[in-house]
């Protein structure tokens, strides 16, 4: 089975622009989560989606949004980019929601905001 | 918010030696997991230990959990250069009931010299 794929892998944007990142989960997985990783704050939870519904959202401003499609693919959008949004954005998928379901992570999208 | 805090932040050892990393967390947990990350790439799930377990083994990995002290340790025996990576502990976040919103510690950066 193919793993979690994220596109693009690298991205350079300018302050004030917006960006959309994509995540394709493992086939059959219906839950997708997003995380932001920075040197200063470490790994932080952004959102969790299951069956096209956002289940949970982390403590991030409204500039960060996401969605999940009927094929379980997910996108996250960051509007009005700030320098501090430079980070590695990781997507993870699992079969379903629940403490028993292991998360499988993608390779990440490295976003640089200049 | 950081739930797990790893110690030490960095560890440098020779091939063949054992590496021990510790993690402390703040709230009660259902389970605790350890992940590995190679040089800013995706996370790889290593092992999960449930709150009613005290010790778990997987290959060269040994994890212990002390819920009374809210701490866990990861031991890698007979380390290899390929074990060079950052190691994170993670617990289920405040939203509960799902692995999809993990709270990660800041990680231990392990360097294994050949």
Interface residues (C-beta under 8 A of the other chain):
Chain A: X4 X31 X32 X33 X35 X42 X43 X44 X45 X48 X50 X55 X56 X58 X59 X88 X90 X92 X94 X97 X98 X99 X100 X101 X102 X103 X104 X105 X106 X107 X108 X110
Chain B: X1 X2 X30 X31 X35 X40 X41 X42 X43 X44 X45 X48 X88 X90 X92 X93 X95 X97 X98 X99 X100 X101 X102 X103 X104 X105 X106 X107
